[in-house]
Amino acid sequence: MNIRLAESNDIKQLIRMRWDFTIEFDESKNNEQTMFNNFEKEYQTFLESALNSIQWFIWVAEEDGKIVSHIYIELIHKVPRPGRITHPFAYMTNVYTIKEFRNKGIGSKLLTKINEWTKEKRYEFIIVWPSDDSINYYKKNGYVHCTEPMEYFPT
């Protein structure tokens, strides 16, 4: 198992995984009607930009050249405060492991690598909004379940 940051030659696999992830967990089945080609173009643009930025970090676990799990990290820079060094925090999203590779410890290994990387880079903390099904996964990897943030939805 190789755990590393994604590269531009991973884009096609990452697009397919995002599509599969969305379809798998879409209870309404509305997304199955979406045209893959339209999605592919939009997501490829996003990935090309993300991979060339200093804001996004896409971690992958691969086996025999096939990406089997990924976690996306976006750095959020905080407003500096007098009297202390301000470090960004990490927003974790798009956490996904291909179905046949689940429950084999791959996601936990990937998460451990990200936790170590976050500590090494001195990021302040990692925040993630887990699904109900993934709460125990995060808890067993050292995450603390906190109360939900407040939200505002403009209409």
DOTIVEX-296233 format. One line per 5 residues: their letters; for each residue x, y negated, z negated of C-alpha. Coordinates in Angstrom, 1 decimal, padded with zeros to 4 digits. Last residue first. Layout:
DOTIVEX-296233
a> X,Y,Z ~ ...
***
This chain:
DOTIVEX-296233
tpfye> -032.4,-032.6,-000.1 ~ -029.1,-032.7,-002.0 ~ -028.4,-029.7,-004.1 ~ -026.8,-030.4,-007.4 ~ -025.1,-027.7,-009.5
mpetc> -024.1,-027.2,-013.1 ~ -021.6,-024.6,-013.9 ~ -022.6,-021.1,-015.0 ~ -021.5,-019.9,-018.4 ~ -018.3,-017.9,-018.8
hvygn> -017.3,-014.3,-018.1 ~ -013.6,-014.0,-019.0 ~ -011.2,-012.4,-016.5 ~ -008.5,-009.9,-017.7 ~ -008.7,-007.4,-014.9
kkyyn> -011.3,-005.2,-016.6 ~ -013.5,-008.3,-016.8 ~ -013.2,-009.0,-013.1 ~ -014.3,-005.5,-012.1 ~ -017.0,-005.6,-014.7
isdds> -018.5,-008.7,-013.2 ~ -018.5,-007.3,-009.7 ~ -022.0,-006.0,-009.4 ~ -023.6,-009.2,-010.7 ~ -021.8,-011.1,-008.1
pwvii> -018.8,-013.0,-009.3 ~ -018.4,-016.8,-009.1 ~ -014.6,-017.2,-009.4 ~ -012.3,-019.6,-011.1 ~ -008.6,-019.2,-011.4
feyrk> -006.6,-021.3,-013.9 ~ -004.0,-024.0,-014.3 ~ -001.7,-023.1,-011.4 ~ 001.8,-022.6,-012.7 ~ 003.1,-021.2,-009.4
ektwe> 004.5,-018.1,-011.2 ~ 001.2,-017.8,-013.2 ~ -000.9,-017.9,-010.1 ~ 001.4,-015.5,-008.3 ~ 001.1,-013.0,-011.2
niktl> -002.7,-013.3,-011.2 ~ -002.7,-012.9,-007.4 ~ -000.6,-009.7,-007.6 ~ -002.9,-008.4,-010.3 ~ -005.9,-009.1,-008.1
lksgi> -004.4,-007.1,-005.3 ~ -003.7,-004.2,-007.6 ~ -007.2,-004.4,-009.0 ~ -008.7,-004.4,-005.5 ~ -006.7,-001.4,-004.6
gknrf> -007.6,000.6,-007.7 ~ -009.2,003.5,-005.8 ~ -012.8,002.5,-006.6 ~ -013.3,001.1,-003.0 ~ -011.2,002.2,000.0
ekity> -014.1,003.8,001.9 ~ -016.2,000.7,001.5 ~ -013.7,-001.8,002.8 ~ -012.6,-004.1,000.0 ~ -013.8,-007.7,-000.3
vntmy> -013.2,-010.8,-002.4 ~ -014.4,-013.7,-000.3 ~ -013.7,-016.3,-002.9 ~ -011.2,-017.4,-005.6 ~ -010.9,-021.1,-006.5
afpht> -007.4,-021.8,-007.8 ~ -006.5,-024.6,-010.1 ~ -004.1,-027.5,-009.3 ~ -001.4,-028.6,-011.7 ~ -001.4,-032.0,-013.4
irgpr> 001.7,-032.9,-015.4 ~ 000.8,-034.6,-018.6 ~ 000.8,-038.0,-020.3 ~ -001.5,-039.9,-017.9 ~ -004.0,-037.7,-016.0
pvkhi> -003.8,-036.8,-012.4 ~ -007.0,-036.0,-010.5 ~ -007.1,-032.3,-009.9 ~ -006.1,-030.4,-006.8 ~ -008.2,-027.4,-005.9
leiyi> -006.3,-024.6,-004.3 ~ -008.3,-022.2,-002.2 ~ -007.7,-018.5,-002.7 ~ -009.1,-015.8,-000.4 ~ -009.0,-012.1,-001.5
hsvik> -008.6,-009.2,000.9 ~ -008.9,-005.5,001.1 ~ -008.4,-002.7,003.6 ~ -006.2,-004.5,006.1 ~ -004.9,-001.8,008.5
gdeea> -001.2,-001.6,009.3 ~ -000.7,001.8,007.7 ~ -002.4,000.6,004.5 ~ -002.9,-003.1,003.9 ~ -003.8,-005.2,001.0
vwifw> -004.4,-008.8,001.9 ~ -004.1,-012.2,000.2 ~ -005.4,-015.3,002.0 ~ -003.9,-018.5,000.6 ~ -005.6,-021.8,001.5
qisnl> -004.6,-025.4,000.5 ~ -001.1,-025.5,002.0 ~ -002.5,-025.2,005.5 ~ -001.5,-023.2,008.5 ~ -003.4,-020.1,007.5
aself> -006.5,-022.1,006.7 ~ -006.6,-023.9,010.0 ~ -006.2,-020.7,012.0 ~ -008.7,-019.0,009.7 ~ -011.4,-021.7,010.1
tqyek> -011.0,-021.8,013.9 ~ -011.2,-018.0,014.0 ~ -014.3,-018.2,011.8 ~ -016.2,-020.5,014.2 ~ -015.2,-018.5,017.3
efnnf> -016.1,-015.2,015.7 ~ -019.4,-016.4,014.4 ~ -020.5,-017.5,017.9 ~ -019.3,-014.2,019.4 ~ -021.0,-012.2,016.7
mtqen> -024.4,-013.6,017.5 ~ -026.5,-013.8,014.4 ~ -029.4,-011.3,014.4 ~ -027.6,-009.1,011.8 ~ -027.5,-012.2,009.6
nksed> -031.3,-012.0,008.9 ~ -031.0,-008.6,007.3 ~ -032.7,-010.0,004.2 ~ -030.6,-007.9,001.9 ~ -027.4,-009.2,003.4
feitf> -024.6,-007.4,001.4 ~ -023.4,-005.1,004.2 ~ -023.9,-007.7,007.0 ~ -021.8,-010.3,005.2 ~ -018.9,-008.0,004.4
dwrmr> -019.0,-006.5,007.9 ~ -018.7,-010.0,009.4 ~ -016.0,-011.1,007.0 ~ -014.1,-007.8,007.7 ~ -014.3,-008.3,011.5
ilqki> -013.0,-011.8,011.2 ~ -010.2,-010.7,008.9 ~ -009.2,-007.9,011.3 ~ -009.0,-010.4,014.3 ~ -007.1,-012.9,012.2
dnsea> -004.4,-010.6,011.0 ~ -001.8,-011.7,013.7 ~ -002.0,-015.2,012.2 ~ -000.6,-014.0,008.9 ~ -002.2,-012.9,005.6
lrinm> -000.2,-013.1,002.4 ~ 001.0,-009.7,001.1 ~ 000.1,-006.5,-000.6 ~ 001.4,-003.3,001.1 ~ 000.0,000.0,000.0
***
